[in-house]
Amino acid sequence: MKISNLERKRRLRITLIIVFVIQLLLITRIGYIQFVTGTELQSMAYEQQTLNRNVNPKRGTIWDSSGEIALAVSASTETVSVNPVNIKTEDKEKVAKELSKLFDLDYEKTLKKIKKRSAIEIIAKKVDKEKTDSLRIWLEENNITAGVNIDEDTKRYYPYSTLASNIIGFTGSDNQGLEGLEKQYDDILSGTPGRILKLTDATGTDREKEGEDYIAADNGDDIVLTIDMTIQSICEKYLENACIDNVCTDGGNIIVMNPKTGDILGLAAYPNYNLNSPFEINNEELKAAWDSLDSSQKNESLQQMWRNKAIADTYEPGSTFKLMTSSAALEEGITDTDNSGEFNCSGSINIAGTRIRCWRYYRPHGSQSLRQALMNSCNPVFIGIGQKLGVETYYDYLEKFGLLSKTGIDLPGEASSIFLKEEKVGPVELATISFGQRFEITPIQMATMVSTIANNGRKVTPRIVKATIDSKTGERTDFAIEQGEQVISEENAKKVLSMMESVVAEGTGKKAQVTGYRIGGKTGTSEDGVNTGKYIASFVGVADISDPEIVILIILYNPTGEGGHQGGGIAAPIASQVLGEILPYLEIESDEIDIKETVTMPNVTGITLKEAKTKLKELNIEYNIQEELTDESIITKQVPSEGIQINTGTVTLLY
């Protein structure tokens, strides 16, 4: 059947219309893709063809004062991530199954990540190389060449676990500092992340020699502490013993400071915690009830465990504060050290209608000089001195000694002291302040105040870090020592030290004596809050009085043991123990021949625990094992170090 020309034209017209409509639809679709969804599609293409991953820097090392003992290090690990869009659909479940099995992850959650339409998803952080090597073998065996990434990473590790935990602090999962020095010096320690940028084709295969970009990470710089690992270990050893023996329900602190530089040589806190597992509570009773606590109670408990009480908490110093009152009185010329019979203690004193008793009211001290009043820790004498000084002058000295402001120590969370405003201080308030009650300061403020006296009357600023080390060049930059104003004259500073020596030689601080050394000090006993029934026992000391190199502060919070709660009875003996080991270690010469037999500390590192025990037993040296060791464990660290002269019976710490 022949088609007419009319029919042919009609069909052609219809064909042209159809072609036009199709072209119009295509143009409309192209326009929609270009102008409406173009940005989204471009982003999806970039995600599919671009692998952009961070390279974590190695966090700087934290060294002790020697610059040779690492207290915090970064170990090499690896991080596993995926580019979901570059994993073939048929491989997704298989990959999810292997990753969840290898890294002990929830399969459904892992699969959900792998099925996401995203550029990158983190699967596992800080994985040991042994596991990632297994993953590499599996990927090769299963011909999976794209979509799974294994990148270098670092993990923070603390070789000595609990040592100086409240100072050092710890890091979070992404290596940021969360507590202590890790937080305070995070900018220096953290470094700058690098980056891997690599282009792939639509299938996820690398495009060789095209678009590759690797920016190396800048590792963090090291910091060198003023903390001496040996001194820190000694402080922690004796503090733990004291808190356990005296049943100190709220723990304790020891601060050892160089008064000439402000360097903190040791800062011990009890209880401490394990830096390698900082979210594991250290209280057995609390641990048993942990699952029953809500999130806020858990967080509060952890914060309390991490808290550095010597910096962040305040306490009532008690009679140790009489050193401040004595210093001001000497500087103002109100009295001198040995004016016989200048003061009289009748057992109590009446101030503005309020009778305040001496601690020995039942057998008054009677006639005394300033030296004798300090030796006897007689409250009425210091109340009288405070009244003579007056509120304005007394507060001037509080400010000069730095007791109305923070010390500026380079640790986070330093608290401020708690004093009444000067204009609100009446005769009774001035009286109680004069012998160390009804106000609160931080332990670091007390140690700094006594260091000022020991530093010939010149104020010092305490510090924990003394240098940084550049990670690229190895260049060391030492921090300047900050010396403040002359608070009291050198002459009056020596007078206060002389009276402190008398306190230890003949007064309330007798138990702080160390054979062969001239020790000065002052005991303190105070209430922990008003009408709480809790007490604080303390002792602050200076050694050697002839040329002070050490200021030591011992604080025991709420001792409830049979030894009582008097500073002279339970805190002073700890000072004797600590100084008895620190002074020989620092090679500070003694003034007398020690009647105890001494031996040279041998080297027991690099040998088994069994061999070390035998070696120490032959020299009559006791030992304390700091970790769970077997007889075949190799000793890697000892305190004291090899070559130190020690008394027989000294306890050696083995790691």
Secondary structure, DSSP 8 states (H G I E B T S, - for coil): ----HHHHHHHHHHHHHHHHHHHHHHHHHHHIIIIISHHHHHHHHHHHHEEEEEE------EE-TTSSSEEEEEEEEEEEEE-GGGS-GGGHHHHHHHHHHHTT--HHHHHHHHTS-SS-EEEEEEE-HHHHHHHHHHHHHTT--SSEEEEEEEEEE-TTTTTTHHHH--B-TTS-B-SHHHHHTHHHHH-B-EEEEEEB-TTS-B-TTSS-EEE--B---EEEES--HHHHHHHHHHHHHHHHHTTBTT-EEEEEE-TTT-BEEEEEEES---TTSTTS---HHHHHTGGGS-HHHHHHHHHHHH--HHHH--B--GGGGHHHHHHHHHHTTS--TT-TT-EEE-SEEEETTEEEE-TTTTS--EEE-HHHHHHHT-HHHHHHHHHHHHHHHHHHHHHHTTTTS----SSTT----B---GGG--HHHHHHHHTT-S-BB-HHHHHHHHHHHHTTTEEE--BSEEEEE-TTT--EEE----EEEE-S-HHHHHHHHHHHHHHHHHSTTGGG--TTS-EEEEEEEEESSTTSS-EEEEEEEEE-TTS--EEEEEEEESB-STT-S-IIIIIHHHHHHHHHHHHHHTT---SS--SS-EEE----TTSBHHHHHHHHHHTT-EEEE-S---TT-B---EES-TT-EEETT-EEEE-
